[in-house]
Each structure stands twice: as C-alpha cells, then as structure tokens.
Amino acid sequence: MREPAQSRLGSRQGGPPANRFRAYEDEVIALYHARLRGISSPLAAEQEVWAQCELQGRRVFRDCADSLEAGLTEVSDSHIAEVVDLGSARVQQGVHLTHSVRAGVILFDTVLERLLECTAGIEGADKAYAAAIRALQQGIGRRLEVGSIAYDSFMLARVREVHDKGHRKLAREIHDQIGNSLSLAMRQLELYELQVARQNADVPKEVRAAQDAILETLAHTRELVTELRRPAITGCLEAALADFVASMGDEGVPVQLWVRGLDEWIPAPVAEEVFVMVRECLRNAFRHADAGNIVVHIDIAPHEIQCEIIDDGLGFDAEQVLAGGRTNGLTGLQERTDLLGGTLHIGSSAGRGTHVTMWIPIKEDQALR
C-alpha cells in the first residue's frame, strides 16, 4: 500500500540524507524516463527496451544511496557484469551506442539534482556526498564501458559475417567465370592436339607452353577460391596453421609447429595477417625449397608476436629473386609486415635453406577479439 503524499513528503524532509535520497527513487526514474522521451530516445520508445534501461537506472540510484549511507563508494560488480549481454541486445534492437551514452549523461544529471538537494546544508555530509558522486560516476561509466565492449564485439562479428559473404560471392564468380573459361581453353588446346596427332605431326612447343600456363593458372585459381572460402581466424592460430599443414599433406614434407602464448593476446585482424604470412612462407617452402624438414616457431606475448619459419631446402638469393621479378610472395610479405608496423628478415643462400623471421607489435589501440 502506498504512503499518503504528505507522509512521503515528510520522509524526504527529515532523517538521514540517505533515507531522504532513497525516497526520491521513483520520482527520479520517472523524470529520467520523461527526459529520454523528450529527446526521442529509442531507449524510452518501447517497453521492452525501457524495462532494461529502468532496471539499470534503479541499480545505479541504489548504489549511490548505499554509498551515501556508508560514506564509502559501493558499486555492485555482479550487476555491472550483466550489462555484457545488454550491449549486444541493444544492437539487435536497433539502438546505437550513442543513445546509451546520452542516456548515461541524462541519468547522471537527474540523480545528481536530487543528491544535491538531499545533502545541501548538512554539516559533515561532504565525505558521504563524495562517495555517492563516485558511485554515480562509476556505476554509469563502468556500465557504458562494459556495454560498449559487447556492442563492438557484436558489430565486429557482423562485419566478419559480411566480409565472409563477400569473399564467398567472389569465390563463386572466380570459379564460374575465370575457372570455366580456363577449362574451356584447355579443352580447345586438347582438341587441337588430337587433330595434330591424326595428321602425324608434332604439337608446336608454343601449344605445350600454353597448356602448361593454363594448368598453372588453374591451380592458382583453385587456391584463390579455396582461400576466399576460408572463414576468418576466430579461434586458435595454431589450429588454423595445423589445418593448413594437414591440407598440404600430399607434399610429403614434415612440418614441426610450435606456438607459445595465448591467442587472447592477439587482436583478430592481427591474427588473420599472421596466419596469412606464415602460410605464404610455408607455401613457398613446399613449392620451391625441396626441403626435407620445415620448422615453425611462433611466440605470442601481450605486446608482440615473433615468428620463425625455417627449412633445410635449396635456398635462394633473395636479392636476385626480387630483381628478377620472381618474388614468390616476398613483396606481399614485406607489405603486410609494414602495414602492421613490424619487421621482416629473410635469410637464405643457395644450398643452405631459408630462415624467415617476423616481428609484429600488438598495439593498445588495435581491435580486441
């Protein structure tokens, strides 16, 4: 049963500041709701969305009241942890993060008005007032921080989904258009070869060269289509590399793979780039090195990644290869390393194998997994 209006008013006018402040909870939340409606906030437009917003507002208010009573800042960690799911839910409800930030500012001002009113002119209330202000600031700030991380994670997942769909579409077009055209060209050359054979003549060497070029292009096209259909790295870098090595099992070269450190330390875009670069080194070793063994070492630390790819194959003169235009992906490796702000060193000489080292920094402003 609700108190009579006069009794409620009396409870606000007397007693400890915390009790006077608590009596304003419903009024503060109602004013908060009205101010959100006043700016046409989507957080106040639908009951389901507002219900969550109201719940968080009441929890912030009560933490503020508890801190005012205790004279110490008290913020419920368990309540803030629940905001993780709320951030992604807001995206699905079509609510942009900026609306949550505006709502936080409005809630802060609305609660602060009543807090000032309840503590004004009370001797010795400064410490309790400061504790309540800190609880108000932390309660709103930490909720926005946790919610924004969840929001960003959800949006990143959506971007990856769109990215993967675009890659799959491009893979289909390459397969259907370029792949089929190359296959048709190959069939035409084979028919020409049959006609020449019926005439007991030799197939011109230019035709043989064209067949070889088409077969090589078809192989590269299949690799490109496979790569475009591969989903982005979302979990274990070591597992992704192990899967690639297993897919190259027909090459018959043993690969020793060691990865130390936590995948959680690597931002997803960096993990993707590292995978692509190490894979390119492995492909070069499989195709060109004629190696008996390949070793991969990857050390992951909170602020850097170091990679080594070593083979005991034929080796090559890197400067000569680059000068001759036969880069075997070396230019691409250097470009990717530069974009990540890292360093790349390729040590190789004829008959002595190849040793590739890469150092990649992990910057604080890079997107987290």
ZIFENTA-V534694 format. One line per field, one symbol per residue. psi: psi as a letter, one per 30 degrees, with the letter a starting at -180 (. if undefined). A space follows every 50 residues. Layout:
psi = ???
This chain:
psi = kklleeeeeefefllleeeeeefgeeeeeeeeeeeeefghkfffekeeee eeeeeeeeeeeeeeeeeeefgkkjkjeeeefffefeeeeeeffgjleeee eeeeeeeeeeeeeeeeeffkgkkgfeeeeeeeeeeeeeeeeeeeeeeeee eeeeeeeeeeeeeeeeeeeeeeeeeedeeeeeeeeeeeeeeeeeeeefgh lkkkfeeeeeeeeeeeeeeeeeeeeeeefkllkfckeeeeeeeeeefgff fgkkkkkkkklkfffkkeeeeeeeeeeeeeeeeeeeeffhlfkkkkkkjk lfglkkkkjklhaflljeeeeeeffifhgeeeeeeeeeefgakkkjkklk ggakjkkkkkkjlfgkkl.
